[in-house]
Amino acid sequence: MKKTLVIAVLSLFAANIALADDMSCADKAAQKKLAGAAKNSFMKKCEKDTAKTACESQAADKKLRGAAKNSFMTKCEKDAAAAK
């Protein structure tokens, strides 16, 4: 019985983490009830982190390493910032 309960609780935490990853930056800011400068700062960092994660995923898909990865990451993050 305890084992089942532990598994159920862990499943709920995993589901919550997965849902948090699917939320947009605006949704996360609203959930945290941020406003003003705090919201602006959070949004800027969140969007930068989202772009970086996407770029890292693309670099991994292309199997880039070392200088090639660094160059790709710089360009990818710059392009993501310009697309806003």
C-alpha positions in Angstrom: 0.0 0.0 0.0 2.8 2.4 0.9 4.6 1.6 -2.3 1.5 2.5 -4.4 1.0 5.7 -2.5 4.7 6.8 -3.1 4.4 6.0 -6.8 1.2 8.0 -7.1 2.7 11.0 -5.3 5.9 10.9 -7.5 3.7 10.6 -10.6 1.9 13.8 -9.6 5.1 15.7 -9.1 6.4 14.5 -12.5 3.1 15.6 -14.2 3.3 19.0 -12.5 6.9 19.5 -13.7 5.9 18.5 -17.3 3.0 21.0 -17.2 5.3 23.7 -16.0 7.6 23.1 -18.9 4.7 23.5 -21.4 3.5 26.8 -20.0 4.5 30.0 -21.8 6.5 32.6 -20.0 3.4 34.8 -19.7 1.5 32.0 -18.1 4.3 31.4 -15.6 4.4 35.1 -14.7 0.7 35.1 -14.2 0.8 32.0 -12.1 3.5 33.7 -9.9 1.3 36.9 -9.8 4.2 39.1 -11.0 3.7 42.7 -12.0 5.8 45.7 -13.1 9.5 45.4 -13.0 9.5 42.0 -11.5 7.4 40.7 -14.4 9.5 42.4 -17.0 12.7 40.9 -15.5 11.1 37.5 -15.2 9.8 37.6 -18.8 13.2 38.6 -20.2 15.0 35.8 -18.4 12.4 33.2 -19.2 12.4 34.0 -22.9 16.2 33.9 -23.0 16.2 30.6 -21.2 13.6 29.2 -23.5 15.6 30.2 -26.6 18.8 28.8 -25.1 17.0 25.4 -24.4 15.7 25.3 -27.9 19.2 26.1 -29.4 20.8 23.4 -27.2 18.3 20.9 -28.4 19.1 21.8 -32.0 22.8 21.6 -31.4 22.4 18.2 -29.9 20.3 17.0 -32.8 23.1 18.2 -35.1 25.6 16.5 -32.9 27.7 19.6 -32.6 30.6 19.8 -30.2 33.3 22.3 -29.2 33.8 25.4 -31.3 31.2 24.4 -33.8 28.6 24.2 -31.0 29.7 27.5 -29.5 29.4 29.3 -32.8 26.0 27.7 -33.5 24.7 28.6 -30.0 25.8 32.2 -30.4 24.1 32.6 -33.8 21.0 30.7 -32.7 20.5 32.8 -29.6 21.1 36.0 -31.5 18.5 35.0 -34.1 16.0 34.1 -31.4 16.4 37.5 -29.8 16.0 39.2 -33.1 12.8 37.3 -33.9 11.0 38.8 -30.9 
